[in-house]
Amino acid sequence: MSDKENGRMTMPGAAPTDEDLRHDAELTRQELAETVNALGDKADVKARAERVAHEKAEELRAKTEELRVKGGELVDKLPEPVATRVRPVVDGAARRPVIPLAGLLALLIVLRILLKRRNG
């Protein structure tokens, strides 16, 4: 009878064979290699930052396209004189979404400062 779950070829409680020890050493090497790789990935801040920046850029592109589509649909529902004036703003926001987002962020910061002052 052998203990296959642990990778041992001997009976439980019996002294390990040389093959068992080699197998245990190989498993330990594999676990150590995985741990070192994981620590290396965590320590590589530049690569992680680039990966996050790439993900955020993709999200921003998707949101930009969504804004372009939904914004165009909303503008089309407006009366023609209003749509004529609003369409360039919506198109500009769709091309450069950072500008309206930065404006919104600035507005939120100002509101927070004002509310802090008011509440003492």
Residue, then its C-alpha position, 0 to 999 in steps of 0.5 A: m500500500s502506498d501514499k500517492e497523495n504525498g507522492r511517497m512510494t513507501m508505507p506511511g510511518a516508514a522511513p523515506t526512500d532515496e526516491d521519496l527524498r528526491h521527489d520531496a526535494e523536486l517539489t520544494r524546488q518547484e514551490l520555491a521557484e513559484t514563490v520567487n517568481a511571485l515575489g519578482d512580479k510584486a517587486d517589479v513596480k514599473a511593470r505593474a504600473e505599466r500593466v495598470a496604465h494599459e488597462k485604464a487606457e483601454e477602459l478610457r477608450a471604451k468609455t470614450e466610444e460609449l460617450r461618442v455613441k450615447g452623446g450623439e444619440l442624445v444630441d440628435k434628440l435635441p431641437e436643431p438650434v440647441a443640437t448645433r451648439v451642443r454637438p461640438v462640445v459633445d464631440g470634443a468631450a468624446r475626443r478628449p475625455v480627460i478634459p471634462l473628467a479633470g474639470l469634474l475632479a476639480l469641481l469635486i475638490v472645490l466642493r469638498i473644501l467648501l463643505k469642510r470649511r462650512n462644517g468646521 
